[in-house]
Amino acid sequence: MTLAELVELDEGWQSRALCKGATSLFFPGRGEDTSAAKAICEPCPVRERCLEHALTYPEKIGIYGGYTEKERRLMRRQRREDAA
């Protein structure tokens, strides 16, 4: 099975996300409070998969896996440094 086929099979994780239907919370304006979105992420059964998606396919806006883009940018930078 190819990588593309594996990714396609795993895309069903989004249907199990606790944020399903509450997307406006996950795209706050600059400087707006993100705590409500992060609180929904905390117990989410697909939180890790969501975060990995946002790290792999760099999502530029929104809360994914309980982290903002700024927080994810730092994570990606750390991964690159760790890999070097």
C-alpha positions in Angstrom: 0.0 0.0 0.0 1.3 3.4 -0.9 1.7 6.3 1.5 -1.1 8.2 -0.3 -3.4 5.2 0.2 -2.5 5.1 3.9 -3.2 8.8 4.4 -6.5 8.5 2.6 -7.6 5.6 4.8 -6.7 7.6 7.9 -8.6 10.7 7.0 -11.7 9.3 8.8 -10.2 10.7 12.0 -11.8 14.1 11.3 -15.3 12.6 11.7 -14.4 11.5 15.2 -13.1 15.0 16.3 -14.9 16.7 19.2 -14.7 20.0 17.3 -16.9 18.8 14.5 -19.5 21.4 14.0 -17.8 24.1 16.2 -15.3 25.3 13.7 -15.7 29.1 14.4 -14.1 28.6 17.8 -11.0 27.1 16.1 -10.3 30.1 13.9 -10.1 33.1 16.3 -9.1 36.5 15.2 -5.7 37.9 16.0 -5.4 38.4 19.8 -8.7 36.6 20.6 -9.0 34.1 23.4 -8.2 30.5 22.3 -9.0 28.8 25.6 -12.5 27.6 24.6 -11.1 25.8 21.5 -8.1 24.3 23.5 -10.6 23.1 26.1 -12.4 21.1 23.5 -9.2 19.7 22.2 -8.0 18.5 25.6 -10.1 15.3 25.8 -10.5 14.8 22.1 -9.8 11.2 21.0 -8.1 12.3 17.8 -6.1 15.2 19.3 -2.7 13.7 18.5 -3.7 12.8 14.9 -5.1 16.3 14.4 -1.9 17.9 15.7 0.2 15.6 13.5 -1.9 16.5 10.5 -1.3 20.2 11.2 2.5 19.6 11.6 2.8 17.5 8.5 0.6 19.7 6.2 1.5 23.1 7.7 -1.9 24.6 8.5 -1.4 28.4 8.6 -4.4 29.4 10.7 -6.5 27.9 13.4 -6.2 25.7 16.4 -5.3 22.0 15.7 -4.6 19.4 18.3 -4.9 22.1 21.0 -2.1 24.3 19.5 -2.1 27.6 17.7 -0.1 28.2 14.5 2.6 30.0 16.5 2.9 27.1 18.9 3.0 24.6 16.0 5.7 26.6 14.2 7.9 26.3 17.2 7.2 22.5 17.3 8.2 22.2 13.6 11.4 24.2 14.2 12.2 21.9 17.2 11.6 18.8 15.0 14.0 20.1 12.4 16.7 20.9 15.0 16.3 17.5 16.6 16.6 15.8 13.2 19.8 17.7 12.3 
